[in-house]
């Protein structure tokens, strides 16, 4: 997961609607089942999906009233904390 991408996607959600990301995730998840897809392509799709789910989580916190910067930092701390375990 990359913070600049999650931040950008969060801004996209703010300007548009989270439904765009949810539908995009559904398309990408379906694409992973395509015949002949390479491992490298799956890795890229997986990274995109992860970043989109991260942006949705950050957006959820912002809707609860958490400032954007704080929501982004808290999310990344959770991610890094789960990697360290």
MODALIN-V915923 format. One record per run of one state. SS is the DSSP state (@ for helix, = for strand, . for the rest). FROM is the first residue (numbers start at 1). TO is the last residue. If there is no record, write none. Layout:
BEGIN
SS/FROM/TO
SS/FROM/TO
END
This chain:
BEGIN
./1/2
@/3/15
./16/17
@/18/31
./32/38
@/39/63
./64/67
@/68/84
./85/85
END
